[in-house]
Amino acid sequence: MGKPYSVLVVDDHPLLRKGICQLIASDTDFNLFGEAGSGLDALTSVATDEPDIILLDLNMKGMTGLDTLNAMRQEGVTSRIVILTVSDAKQDVIRLLRAGADGYLLKDTEPDLLLEKLKNAMLGHRVISEEVEEYLYELKDATDEQEWIATLTPRELQILEQLAEGLSNRMISEHLHISEGTVKVHVKNLLRKANAKSRTEMAVRYLNQ
């Protein structure tokens, strides 16, 4: 594979955060973008540059994982955001995925499996721990999936196809010979038209049409 995927680790437990960072750094497919001990620190970290993946703890003091996720999506952060938590509560899973999380993994996940799931997230898949997978059925909405796709410009459709293949903004900009900033603007427009909270949700809906 090409360039390693960059990962930001957000967790308010220093010991656990260090362990996750070491795990990320041990795999050549990833590099550590940074670490943050709170939601506010995480927002500051992504203000000027975005990692490919944000691994986000749910139960943090102050700004919770949900608050942080909502704030990031409102700011237009297009990174894949994967929740890593001890909570297997149904309402948490549904709430976080509805808010635009690209995955929901439990902290007792085996280290190798965690790395594998993160790679799958970068391929455009929604990654969910097996223990909570059944809750996904409650997420399915019966909206007409075709309508928004018909409103896309040829360029947006081109970018959506590449998103569905799991390409990052940087890779799409290289493929289409346009700036990464332009790709980001298109992705925001696509999310608005699709009424989707994350690029993964949009890609899944596009592939399932």
Disulfide bonds with the S-S distance in Angstrom:
none
